[in-house]
């Protein structure tokens, strides 16, 4: 069932969304300061590529992770999270879209606070 969900996800924009996250990661890793943010984009791109059957676990991010999460939220996190929340609400309009809405809500959580989160 997870494979089928991921295949449908890919057909309806999952590959494009993962590519956007990957390109954002590449752009962020150009500077030394952006490397931690770029690695989080790569983590999210991998999760976006196959979200069905995977979960997010918040871990211990420490003081450095807290600072990076605050910077992430201020710079891009809240916009990305709102985008995934809107996509989730629009997906939940139909019964068929509810599983995809759940994936967008997981992505919104990860897009808001990526540092210290583990994708399992």
C-alpha positions in Angstrom: 0.0 0.0 0.0 2.9 2.4 0.8 4.4 1.7 -2.7 1.1 2.5 -4.4 0.7 5.7 -2.4 4.2 6.8 -3.2 3.6 6.1 -6.9 0.5 8.2 -7.0 2.3 10.9 -5.0 5.0 10.9 -7.7 2.5 11.2 -10.5 0.7 14.2 -8.9 3.8 16.3 -8.2 5.9 14.5 -5.7 8.9 14.3 -8.0 8.7 18.0 -8.8 8.3 18.9 -5.2 11.3 16.8 -4.2 13.3 18.4 -7.1 12.5 21.9 -5.8 13.6 21.0 -2.3 16.8 19.5 -3.8 17.6 22.6 -5.8 17.0 24.8 -2.7 19.5 22.6 -0.9 22.0 23.1 -3.7 21.6 26.8 -3.6 21.9 27.0 0.1 25.1 24.9 0.2 26.9 27.5 -2.0 27.9 29.4 1.1 29.5 27.9 4.2 26.8 29.5 6.4 24.0 27.9 4.3 25.4 24.3 4.5 23.3 23.3 7.6 20.2 24.7 6.0 21.0 23.0 2.7 21.4 19.6 4.4 18.0 20.0 6.0 16.6 20.7 2.5 18.2 17.5 1.3 16.6 15.6 4.2 13.2 17.0 3.4 13.7 16.2 -0.4 14.3 12.6 0.5 11.2 12.5 2.6 9.1 14.2 -0.1 10.2 11.6 -2.6 8.6 8.8 -0.6 6.5 10.0 2.3 4.1 7.0 2.6 5.3 4.5 5.2 7.7 7.0 6.9 7.3 9.1 10.0 9.0 12.1 11.6 10.5 11.8 15.0 11.5 14.9 16.9 14.8 14.5 18.6 17.1 16.4 20.9 18.4 19.3 18.8 20.3 21.1 21.6 21.2 24.8 21.7 22.7 24.9 18.2 19.7 23.2 16.7 17.4 25.6 18.6 19.2 28.6 17.1 19.1 27.1 13.6 15.4 26.2 14.0 14.6 29.8 15.0 16.6 31.2 12.0 14.9 28.6 9.7 11.4 29.6 11.0 12.1 33.3 10.5 13.6 33.0 7.1 11.7 30.2 5.3 10.1 27.8 7.6 6.8 29.4 8.2 6.1 30.0 4.5 6.9 26.4 3.6 4.8 25.1 6.5 1.8 27.2 5.5 2.2 26.1 1.9 2.1 22.4 2.9 -0.8 23.1 5.3 -2.8 24.7 2.5 -2.0 21.8 0.1 -3.1 19.4 2.9 -6.4 21.2 3.4 -7.1 21.3 -0.3 -6.2 17.6 -0.6 -8.6 16.7 2.3 -11.6 18.1 0.4 -12.1 14.7 -1.2 -12.1 11.3 0.5 -9.4 10.1 -2.0 -7.2 13.0 -1.1 -7.1 12.4 2.7 -4.0 10.1 2.6 -2.2 12.8 0.6 -3.4 15.5 3.1 -1.8 13.5 5.9 1.5 13.5 4.0 1.3 17.2 3.5 0.7 17.7 7.2 3.8 15.6 8.0 5.7 17.7 5.5 4.4 20.9 7.1 5.7 19.8 10.5 9.1 18.9 9.0 9.3 22.2 7.0 8.6 24.2 10.1 11.2 22.6 12.5 13.7 20.5 10.5 16.7 20.6 12.8 16.7 17.7 15.3 13.9 15.8 13.4 14.6 12.3 12.2 12.8 10.8 9.2 12.1 7.1 9.9 
